[in-house]
């Protein structure tokens, strides 16, 4: 029984740091994808509005992006 607990403890110690690192990587990839999405929507808006480049707020109001995308895009 003690050996089983020891093995489980060792496995947990090995996997927890990897999960944390993986989450950070996924968060960064998600942010980059949202930035690319908003930039693409800006281009689309400009094509449909005689070349006028919109603000993020205009994209949001016109329904080109969601509020969560705007918030992530505007984060430093």
Secondary structure, 3 states (H helix, E strand, C coil): CHHHHHHHHHHHHHHHHHHHHHHHHHHHHHHHHHHHHHHHHHHHHHHHCCCCCCCHHHHHHHCCCCHHHHHHHHCC
